[in-house]
Amino acid sequence: MMGLFLGNLLHAVLAPAVISFLEGEYIIVGMAAATVIGNAASAGYYICYFLRGKSKLSISLKIPARGDGVCGRVLASGLPAALDPLLLGVLQLLIIHQTSAYGSAMSAATCIAMNVAVIVGMTGMGAGHGIQLPLCHCTRTKSGKRFKDVFRFSAIFITLALGVSLTALCFLFAGSIVHVFLPDMYDAMSHAVYILKILCLMNILSGLFYVLVNSIQAMGAMAASLIIRIGRWGMICLLIFSTGFTMAPIGGDIIFVLLSSALLYKIYRKSCREKVG
Protein backbone atom coordinates (compact mmCIF):
# COMPACT_ATOMS: atom_id res chain seq x y z
CA MET A 1 0.00 0.00 0.00
CA MET A 2 2.78 2.43 0.85
CA GLY A 3 4.57 1.63 -2.40
CA LEU A 4 1.47 2.34 -4.47
CA PHE A 5 0.74 5.48 -2.47
CA LEU A 6 4.28 6.79 -3.00
CA GLY A 7 4.21 6.26 -6.77
CA ASN A 8 0.72 7.72 -7.24
CA LEU A 9 1.45 10.71 -5.01
CA LEU A 10 4.61 11.50 -6.93
CA HIS A 11 2.77 11.22 -10.24
CA ALA A 12 -0.06 13.44 -8.94
CA VAL A 13 2.49 16.13 -8.00
CA LEU A 14 4.52 15.94 -11.21
CA ALA A 15 1.58 15.85 -13.66
CA PRO A 16 0.17 19.34 -12.81
CA ALA A 17 3.73 20.73 -12.81
CA VAL A 18 4.27 19.36 -16.31
CA ILE A 19 1.02 20.92 -17.57
CA SER A 20 1.88 24.27 -15.96
CA PHE A 21 5.47 24.67 -17.16
CA LEU A 22 5.59 22.83 -20.51
CA GLU A 23 3.89 23.59 -23.80
CA GLY A 24 2.88 21.77 -26.97
CA GLU A 25 4.20 18.30 -27.60
CA TYR A 26 6.51 18.56 -24.59
CA ILE A 27 3.47 18.13 -22.34
CA ILE A 28 3.03 14.57 -23.67
CA VAL A 29 6.71 13.81 -23.08
CA GLY A 30 6.51 15.30 -19.60
CA MET A 31 3.40 13.31 -18.69
CA ALA A 32 5.08 10.11 -19.85
CA ALA A 33 8.14 10.98 -17.76
CA ALA A 34 5.95 11.67 -14.72
CA THR A 35 4.32 8.24 -15.11
CA VAL A 36 7.70 6.49 -15.43
CA ILE A 37 9.12 8.34 -12.42
CA GLY A 38 6.09 7.42 -10.29
CA ASN A 39 6.34 3.74 -11.24
CA ALA A 40 10.11 3.75 -10.69
CA ALA A 41 9.61 5.21 -7.21
CA SER A 42 7.16 2.43 -6.32
CA ALA A 43 9.46 -0.26 -7.71
CA GLY A 44 12.44 1.23 -5.84
CA TYR A 45 10.47 1.21 -2.59
CA TYR A 46 9.59 -2.48 -3.02
CA ILE A 47 13.16 -3.46 -3.89
CA CYS A 48 14.52 -1.66 -0.83
CA TYR A 49 11.84 -3.27 1.33
CA PHE A 50 12.90 -6.78 0.31
CA LEU A 51 16.63 -6.08 0.40
CA ARG A 52 16.42 -4.86 4.00
CA GLY A 53 15.45 -8.40 4.98
CA LYS A 54 12.45 -7.41 7.12
CA SER A 55 9.95 -9.30 4.98
CA LYS A 56 9.15 -13.00 5.21
CA LEU A 57 9.24 -12.98 1.41
CA SER A 58 12.43 -12.68 -0.62
CA ILE A 59 13.66 -12.13 -4.15
CA SER A 60 15.98 -14.88 -5.31
CA LEU A 61 16.91 -16.21 -8.75
CA LYS A 62 17.51 -19.64 -7.18
CA ILE A 63 13.78 -20.24 -6.63
CA PRO A 64 12.71 -20.46 -10.32
CA ALA A 65 15.92 -22.37 -11.13
CA ARG A 66 14.97 -25.24 -8.82
CA GLY A 67 12.60 -26.64 -11.42
CA ASP A 68 9.72 -27.40 -9.04
CA GLY A 69 7.13 -25.58 -11.14
CA VAL A 70 7.05 -22.31 -9.19
CA CYS A 71 7.17 -20.15 -12.34
CA GLY A 72 4.42 -22.14 -14.01
CA ARG A 73 2.10 -21.84 -11.02
CA VAL A 74 2.76 -18.12 -10.70
CA LEU A 75 2.03 -17.53 -14.38
CA ALA A 76 -1.07 -19.74 -14.30
CA SER A 77 -2.52 -17.81 -11.37
CA GLY A 78 -1.47 -14.33 -12.47
CA LEU A 79 -1.94 -14.41 -16.25
CA PRO A 80 -5.77 -14.33 -16.26
CA ALA A 81 -5.85 -11.23 -14.05
CA ALA A 82 -3.01 -9.59 -16.00
CA LEU A 83 -4.98 -9.89 -19.24
CA ASP A 84 -7.89 -7.81 -17.94
CA PRO A 85 -6.24 -4.36 -18.12
CA LEU A 86 -4.53 -5.31 -21.41
CA LEU A 87 -7.79 -6.34 -23.08
CA LEU A 88 -9.55 -3.33 -21.56
CA GLY A 89 -7.03 -1.14 -23.39
CA VAL A 90 -7.82 -2.94 -26.66
CA LEU A 91 -11.53 -2.35 -26.04
CA GLN A 92 -10.93 1.36 -25.48
CA LEU A 93 -9.01 1.62 -28.75
CA LEU A 94 -11.88 -0.04 -30.60
CA ILE A 95 -14.43 2.35 -29.11
CA ILE A 96 -12.27 5.38 -29.99
CA HIS A 97 -11.90 4.02 -33.51
CA GLN A 98 -15.68 3.61 -33.81
CA THR A 99 -16.38 7.19 -32.71
CA SER A 100 -13.48 8.99 -34.44
CA ALA A 101 -15.43 9.11 -37.70
CA TYR A 102 -17.94 11.50 -36.09
CA GLY A 103 -15.47 14.32 -35.48
CA SER A 104 -13.18 15.70 -32.78
CA ALA A 105 -16.01 16.58 -30.40
CA MET A 106 -17.19 12.99 -30.35
CA SER A 107 -13.61 11.72 -29.87
CA ALA A 108 -13.08 14.06 -26.91
CA ALA A 109 -16.42 13.04 -25.42
CA THR A 110 -15.58 9.36 -25.79
CA CYS A 111 -12.17 9.70 -24.11
CA ILE A 112 -13.60 11.60 -21.13
CA ALA A 113 -16.52 9.20 -20.69
CA MET A 114 -14.27 6.14 -20.89
CA ASN A 115 -11.82 7.50 -18.31
CA VAL A 116 -14.61 8.17 -15.82
CA ALA A 117 -16.29 4.81 -16.48
CA VAL A 118 -12.96 2.98 -16.09
CA ILE A 119 -12.52 4.42 -12.59
CA VAL A 120 -15.83 2.87 -11.55
CA GLY A 121 -15.12 -0.36 -13.42
CA MET A 122 -11.65 -0.76 -11.92
CA THR A 123 -13.15 -0.49 -8.43
CA GLY A 124 -15.33 -3.52 -9.09
CA MET A 125 -12.47 -5.31 -10.83
CA GLY A 126 -10.17 -4.79 -7.85
CA ALA A 127 -12.80 -5.93 -5.37
CA GLY A 128 -13.48 -9.01 -7.49
CA HIS A 129 -9.78 -9.89 -7.57
CA GLY A 130 -9.54 -9.36 -3.82
CA ILE A 131 -11.76 -12.31 -2.96
CA GLN A 132 -9.46 -14.81 -4.65
CA LEU A 133 -7.09 -15.16 -1.69
CA PRO A 134 -9.74 -15.92 0.99
CA LEU A 135 -11.51 -18.33 -1.36
CA CYS A 136 -8.23 -20.12 -2.09
CA HIS A 137 -7.68 -20.40 1.66
CA CYS A 138 -11.17 -21.87 2.10
CA THR A 139 -10.49 -24.38 -0.66
CA ARG A 140 -7.19 -25.46 0.87
CA THR A 141 -8.60 -25.80 4.38
CA LYS A 142 -11.82 -27.48 3.15
CA SER A 143 -13.98 -24.79 4.79
CA GLY A 144 -17.13 -25.23 2.77
CA LYS A 145 -19.39 -23.00 4.86
CA ARG A 146 -16.88 -20.18 4.93
CA PHE A 147 -16.37 -20.50 1.16
CA LYS A 148 -20.09 -20.03 0.60
CA ASP A 149 -20.26 -17.13 3.08
CA VAL A 150 -17.35 -15.28 1.47
CA PHE A 151 -18.74 -15.81 -2.01
CA ARG A 152 -22.28 -14.76 -1.06
CA PHE A 153 -21.14 -11.63 0.78
CA SER A 154 -18.76 -10.63 -2.03
CA ALA A 155 -21.33 -11.15 -4.77
CA ILE A 156 -23.97 -9.09 -2.96
CA PHE A 157 -21.63 -6.36 -1.71
CA ILE A 158 -19.70 -5.84 -4.95
CA THR A 159 -22.81 -6.01 -7.14
CA LEU A 160 -25.01 -3.74 -5.01
CA ALA A 161 -22.63 -1.47 -3.11
CA LEU A 162 -20.14 -0.95 -5.93
CA GLY A 163 -21.95 -1.81 -9.14
CA VAL A 164 -25.41 -0.37 -8.59
CA SER A 165 -24.45 2.47 -6.24
CA LEU A 166 -21.52 3.85 -8.25
CA THR A 167 -23.44 3.49 -11.50
CA ALA A 168 -26.37 5.38 -9.98
CA LEU A 169 -24.03 8.19 -8.92
CA CYS A 170 -22.59 8.41 -12.43
CA PHE A 171 -26.10 8.59 -13.89
CA LEU A 172 -27.23 11.28 -11.46
CA PHE A 173 -24.14 13.45 -11.71
CA ALA A 174 -22.99 12.63 -15.25
CA GLY A 175 -23.43 16.23 -16.40
CA SER A 176 -21.47 17.67 -13.49
CA ILE A 177 -18.67 15.13 -13.86
CA VAL A 178 -18.27 15.75 -17.58
CA HIS A 179 -18.43 19.54 -17.13
CA VAL A 180 -15.27 19.41 -15.02
CA PHE A 181 -13.31 18.11 -18.03
CA LEU A 182 -15.21 19.83 -20.87
CA PRO A 183 -16.37 23.19 -19.48
CA ASP A 184 -16.32 25.02 -22.83
CA MET A 185 -17.14 22.21 -25.31
CA TYR A 186 -20.93 22.11 -25.17
CA ASP A 187 -21.31 19.83 -28.20
CA ALA A 188 -18.87 17.34 -26.71
CA MET A 189 -20.53 17.56 -23.30
CA SER A 190 -23.88 16.21 -24.50
CA HIS A 191 -22.15 13.34 -26.28
CA ALA A 192 -19.96 12.60 -23.25
CA VAL A 193 -22.93 12.46 -20.87
CA TYR A 194 -24.74 9.98 -23.13
CA ILE A 195 -21.63 7.80 -23.64
CA LEU A 196 -20.81 7.84 -19.92
CA LYS A 197 -24.27 6.56 -19.03
CA ILE A 198 -24.00 3.79 -21.61
CA LEU A 199 -20.53 2.69 -20.47
CA CYS A 200 -21.55 2.76 -16.81
CA LEU A 201 -24.22 0.16 -17.51
CA MET A 202 -21.50 -2.48 -17.81
CA ASN A 203 -20.27 -1.64 -14.31
CA ILE A 204 -23.46 -3.01 -12.79
CA LEU A 205 -22.49 -6.55 -13.78
CA SER A 206 -18.72 -6.32 -14.27
CA GLY A 207 -18.02 -6.58 -10.53
CA LEU A 208 -20.24 -9.66 -10.30
CA PHE A 209 -18.44 -11.16 -13.29
CA TYR A 210 -15.08 -10.78 -11.55
CA VAL A 211 -16.46 -12.36 -8.40
CA LEU A 212 -17.60 -15.35 -10.44
CA VAL A 213 -14.48 -15.76 -12.56
CA ASN A 214 -12.12 -15.34 -9.59
CA SER A 215 -14.14 -17.91 -7.65
CA ILE A 216 -13.63 -20.31 -10.56
CA GLN A 217 -9.89 -19.61 -10.47
CA ALA A 218 -9.75 -20.00 -6.69
CA MET A 219 -11.02 -23.57 -7.06
CA GLY A 220 -8.06 -24.38 -9.29
CA ALA A 221 -9.73 -24.08 -12.71
CA MET A 222 -7.02 -21.80 -14.15
CA ALA A 223 -7.64 -22.68 -17.80
CA ALA A 224 -11.40 -22.15 -17.50
CA SER A 225 -10.84 -18.77 -15.84
CA LEU A 226 -8.45 -17.70 -18.62
CA ILE A 227 -10.77 -18.83 -21.41
CA ILE A 228 -13.83 -17.15 -19.98
CA ARG A 229 -12.00 -13.85 -19.44
CA ILE A 230 -10.72 -13.80 -23.01
CA GLY A 231 -14.15 -14.88 -24.26
CA ARG A 232 -15.86 -11.99 -22.47
CA TRP A 233 -13.60 -9.34 -23.97
CA GLY A 234 -13.80 -11.05 -27.36
CA MET A 235 -17.60 -11.06 -27.22
CA ILE A 236 -17.70 -7.37 -26.32
CA CYS A 237 -15.34 -6.52 -29.22
CA LEU A 238 -17.45 -8.62 -31.58
CA LEU A 239 -20.62 -6.85 -30.50
CA ILE A 240 -18.92 -3.47 -31.00
CA PHE A 241 -18.13 -4.34 -34.61
CA SER A 242 -21.58 -5.79 -35.30
CA THR A 243 -23.95 -3.56 -33.31
CA GLY A 244 -21.90 -0.52 -32.27
CA PHE A 245 -20.48 0.23 -28.86
CA THR A 246 -23.65 1.53 -27.19
CA MET A 247 -25.06 -1.81 -26.02
CA ALA A 248 -22.00 -4.02 -26.53
CA PRO A 249 -20.53 -3.77 -22.99
CA ILE A 250 -23.73 -4.62 -21.13
CA GLY A 251 -24.64 -7.30 -23.69
CA GLY A 252 -21.29 -9.05 -23.29
CA ASP A 253 -21.51 -8.89 -19.50
CA ILE A 254 -25.01 -10.38 -19.41
CA ILE A 255 -23.93 -13.31 -21.56
CA PHE A 256 -20.77 -14.07 -19.61
CA VAL A 257 -22.26 -13.55 -16.15
CA LEU A 258 -24.77 -16.26 -17.00
CA LEU A 259 -22.06 -18.46 -18.53
CA SER A 260 -19.73 -17.94 -15.55
CA SER A 261 -22.52 -18.76 -13.11
CA ALA A 262 -23.27 -22.02 -14.90
CA LEU A 263 -19.57 -22.93 -15.09
CA LEU A 264 -18.99 -22.10 -11.42
CA TYR A 265 -21.93 -24.26 -10.41
CA LYS A 266 -20.66 -27.14 -12.55
CA ILE A 267 -17.11 -26.92 -11.16
CA TYR A 268 -18.41 -26.70 -7.62
CA ARG A 269 -20.58 -29.76 -8.09
CA LYS A 270 -17.76 -31.81 -9.59
CA SER A 271 -14.64 -30.84 -7.71
CA CYS A 272 -15.22 -28.24 -5.02
CA ARG A 273 -17.18 -30.60 -2.79
CA GLU A 274 -14.18 -32.91 -2.71
CA LYS A 275 -11.79 -30.06 -1.89
CA VAL A 276 -13.99 -27.77 0.19
CA GLY A 277 -16.39 -30.25 1.71
Secondary structure, 3 states (H helix, E strand, C coil): CHHHHHHHHHHHHHHHHHHHHCCCCHHHHHHHHHHHHHHHHHHHHHHHHHHCCCCCCCCCCHHHHCCCCHHHHHHHHHHHHHHHHHHHHHHHHHHHHHHHHHCHHHHHHHHHHHHHHHHHHHHHHHHHHHCHHHHHHHHHCCCHHHHHHHHHHHHHHHHHHHHHHHHHHHHHCHHHHHHHHCCCCHHHHHHHHHHHHHHHHHHHHHHHHHHHHHHHHHCCCHHHHHHHHHHHHHHHHHHHHHHCCCCHHHHHHHHHHHHHHHHHHHHHHHHHHHHHC
